Amino acid sequence: MRYLALGLFCLLCCDAVRVDHRHRRRPRPSVLSRGRNDSALQSNSVESLCKGKPLDFVFIIDSSRSVRPSDYEKVKTFITNILAFLDVGPEATRVGLLQYGSVVQNEFSLNTYSSKADVERAVKAMDHLATGTMTGLAIQYTMETAFTEPEGARPTDMHIPRIAMIVTDGRPQDTVEEVSAQARQAGIQIFAIGVGRVDMNTLRAIGSEPHSEHVYLVGNFSQIETLTSVFQSNLCGGTDLCSVVDHQCDHLCVSTPTSYMCRCRKGYTLNSDGKSCRLPGVLGYECRCRLGYELNEDARTCRRIDYCDLGNHGCQHDCVSTPESYICRCTRGYVLNLDGKTCSKIDHCALGDHGCEHECVNTEDSFFCKCREGYILRPDNTTCKKLDPCSLGNHGCEHDCVNTEDSFVCRCREGYTLRPDNRTCKKAECGDGVMDLVFVIDGSKSLGPANFELVKQFVNGIVDSLDVSGIGTHVGLLQYSTKVRTDIPQARDINRAVSRMQYMGRGSMTGAALRHMFEYSFSAKEGARPDMPWVSIVMMCQNGPAKAKDAGITIYALGVGKAIEEELREIASEPDDKHLYYAEDFSHMGEIADKLKSRICKEKPSPEEMCKCDNVMLFQRQVNEQLRRLTQHIEVVSKRMETLESQLGHK
């Protein structure tokens, strides 16, 4: 009667099943249900499968205030259980540990302890930090410090696996994606264990690929010990025989290195068949739960199995529990792959129905249309129309805006030229004063390299005020020292040629320079045009030659420093006050340039004067008789210059 009463009691509590230990064959339990092993049984069954397989292993422990003291002790126990199957030693597996809150605290490095017992004592002695959750900072410390050779990590050429196992229960207060990717790129294999309401996407961002083997989520700290055997297999390469054979264990199956064994839950006893279990003192009956439920510790009541909470579902995005198992789902914008676990981003543009006239661009969960350069999107958000940049009103052109194929250009009205900014305009200073202009520059050693650079700036300043072009003003330049050199033939790239002009830096043969200018510079070979006024500007800083009277050339004479005023007047055209300029040193040449440009371009010449500016030295076109007289006069002037230079040489 006692047995009958007890049997009726079991029938009322749960679905009673008659146990026949001699003839029954139990169906193989699911892999997920076998994952919930009793921690005491695990610690007893774990063997050191990692002998002969050295590792550099660093634990990264979340020690934030959200971890309760009792849960903190469970983490310590979990670490001890992991250590149980590691072969710890200087030549085997080296173990380091750091914990983090608002800061990172290194408990011990890879080279701190050489025995498993010392490591276990250090783990038990750890104190809870109870501060923030700077997970990214801890991963960065692991990569940059913990896995370095000074801290005990072995050289990379030894190919010792570098393993980091991080245990966390909350959302990090810093970013983890970038630093985790850098750590993985550096060769660190990361196992990420989340406890409680940890964002699965955060764990995936931390853990290595494949996520099914490196990312785990458990419901609470009591369940973390169920992962010990999983890591035993992952870290040491052992085969989980319980998952591949029909073990027929009534309660729990525990894999060993070469086989497996059946174990019973707490309060039960293993029968002599080594597979079935019974309550002490009870024969023939046990309580079982319906599909999708598991037995509580009292061996009588049942609770629903949350398969996603077991942490080994392997879903890349979201896990959804069902009564019998679980299914994986993808977040918006992704589609589930054929493996039923991983997700691929939906390429909306590749579907071919986007309707974009030019380009289709994918977004996180949709797409948008984009137009090529020079076009804008119409209000229908699919078709494009050609852009009219000038009509937008932001072109910045001072005068006129002209559309091009894919942009615009600024143009100036007649009488103006475009400035270098390609937007604003300036009035052409001497646009109508078309001429052939030759500079005669003193390049003697008395000038000096620094002053020679100032002379070059002066020349470019004059050139910038003129309309230098094929049909405008032509410019040439002679430099003289002990010899005469044509540095710039007419109608070339003047500013660039002036900037590259090399300083001669020797004696001063001004007379020879003038003779060369008269005889060659204004020839057709040098680019002079027969119907244009011819102009020459002579610059000198020492004593010069006599004046070339009635030569048909109006000359501006520019003297600097030691130039003698009397000699300058000999060279300059009349009247002297309009054709002679003098400066004490080269720093005042800018003032001369402004005055000279004002003289050259003071007013627009009348058509009858053929662009003759009032104060410009113009070559007066003469008839053949005037050219003959010019040649004769040049010879006289040259002889006088040679005599003067000879006298100066004897002083």
Secondary structure, 3 states (H helix, E strand, C coil): CHHHHHHHHHHHHCEEEECCCCCCCCCCCCHHHHCCCCHHHHHHHCCCCCCCCCCEEEEEEECECCCCHHHHHHHHHHHHHHHHCCCECCCCEEEEEEEECCCEEEEECCCCCCCHHHHHHHHHCCCCCCECCCHHHHHHHHHHHHCCHHHCCCCHHHCCCEEEEEEECCCCCCCCHHHHHHHHHCCEEEEEEEECCCCHHHHHHHCCCCHHHHEEEECCHHHHHHHHHHHHHHHHCCCCHHHCCCCCCCCEEEECCCCEEEECCCCCEECCCCCCEECCCCCCEEEECCCCEEECCCCCCEEECCHHHHCCCCCCCEEEECCCCEEEECCCCEEECCCCCCEEECCCHHHCCCCCCCEEEECCCCEEEECCCCEEECCCCCCEEECCHHHHCCCCCCCEEEECCCCEEEECCCCEEECCCCCCEEECCCCCCCCEEEEEEECECCCCHHHHHHHHHHHHHHHHCCCECCCCEEEEEEEECCCEEEEECCCCCHHHHHHCCCCCCECCCHHHHHHHHHHHHCCHHHCCCCCCCEEEEEEECCCCCCCCCCCCECEEEEEECCCCHHHHHHHCCCCHHHHEEEECCHHHHHHHHHHHHHHHCCCCCCHHHCCCCCCCCCECCCCHHHHHHHHHHHHHHHHHHHHHHHHHHHC
